[in-house]
Amino acid sequence: MSEIVISCGGRPIIYATYRTIVDRGEKVIYATPSWNNNHYTHFLEGEHVVLETKVENDFMPTAAELKPLLKGATLLALCSPQNPTGTTFAKKQLEEICDMVLEENKSRSADEKPLYVLFDQMYWVLTFGDTQHYNPVSLRPAMKDYTIFIDGMSKAFAGTGVRVGWALGPKHVMSKMKSILSHVGAGAPWPSRKLPPNTWFRKRMLINTLLTSKAKWKNAS
Ligand SMILES: Cc1ncc(COP(=O)(O)O)c(C=O)c1O
């Protein structure tokens, strides 16, 4: 439990991650287009390090593009599947980024902050067809020390109004996030916490059925 934070949706969790990790003037690396990293960096008065992604990389950042930007950065914000593009990291693409982050952190001295990765996987259950979702820690277990997962019910279970989101990450980061969130009234609403999980799994099955029948209809026409 000390590596989990539950709050009222993804937004407070993202805000708390930024607030915990980024001090004023510190570098935040994020891709464009991406969802709202510009606003969170602005709130924190961080330095925006913006990487313009390319169509040939499915609008996802690559290790080669990120590498020259890493010096002094404290947060790398990644999102897969990505909003607004709907594209995902290929396995190799994400493996290369993880290796690069691990190498960067190995090169930092004990009094330097490590480079953390905010990994927003809000849409991960909504991949379709042959597309597979990958995450940094499954690919490279050593990434556990540096990855903050952002997840929730809003997209996966078509429950934006339910307002339940969660983060997984290193204990010392989660503990600070909890302290911040307890002062911004961002606990998940009691009725949402009590909803029977069944309701949501049934909804997920409905979404799958809808997508599958849509695909069948498309193939037939
Ligand atoms: C990529 C991404 N992460 C997080 C969120 C925030 O989700 P929530 O509605 O749970 O605050 C959104 C909402 O659109 C999103 O697109």
PDBQT file of the ligand as one rigid body, heavy atoms in Angstrom, charges set to zero:
ROOT
HETATM    1  C1  LIG A 301      -3.770  11.093 -21.043  1.00  0.00    +0.000 C 
HETATM    2  C2  LIG A 301      -4.676  11.508 -19.938  1.00  0.00    +0.000 A 
HETATM    3  N1  LIG A 301      -4.267  11.352 -18.672  1.00  0.00    +0.000 NA
HETATM    4  C3  LIG A 301      -5.024  11.727 -17.644  1.00  0.00    +0.000 A 
HETATM    5  C4  LIG A 301      -6.282  12.281 -17.841  1.00  0.00    +0.000 A 
HETATM    6  C5  LIG A 301      -7.092  12.687 -16.648  1.00  0.00    +0.000 C 
HETATM    7  O1  LIG A 301      -8.076  11.786 -16.338  1.00  0.00    +0.000 OA
HETATM    8  P1  LIG A 301      -9.185  12.059 -15.222  1.00  0.00    +0.000 P 
HETATM    9  O2  LIG A 301     -10.452  12.323 -15.954  1.00  0.00    +0.000 OA
HETATM   10  O3  LIG A 301      -9.254  10.805 -14.426  1.00  0.00    +0.000 OA
HETATM   11  O4  LIG A 301      -8.774  13.234 -14.419  1.00  0.00    +0.000 OA
HETATM   12  C6  LIG A 301      -6.749  12.468 -19.140  1.00  0.00    +0.000 A 
HETATM   13  C7  LIG A 301      -8.059  13.073 -19.384  1.00  0.00    +0.000 C 
HETATM   14  O5  LIG A 301      -8.456  13.380 -20.496  1.00  0.00    +0.000 OA
HETATM   15  C8  LIG A 301      -5.933  12.068 -20.224  1.00  0.00    +0.000 A 
HETATM   16  O6  LIG A 301      -6.325  12.203 -21.490  1.00  0.00    +0.000 OA
ENDROOT
TORSDOF 0
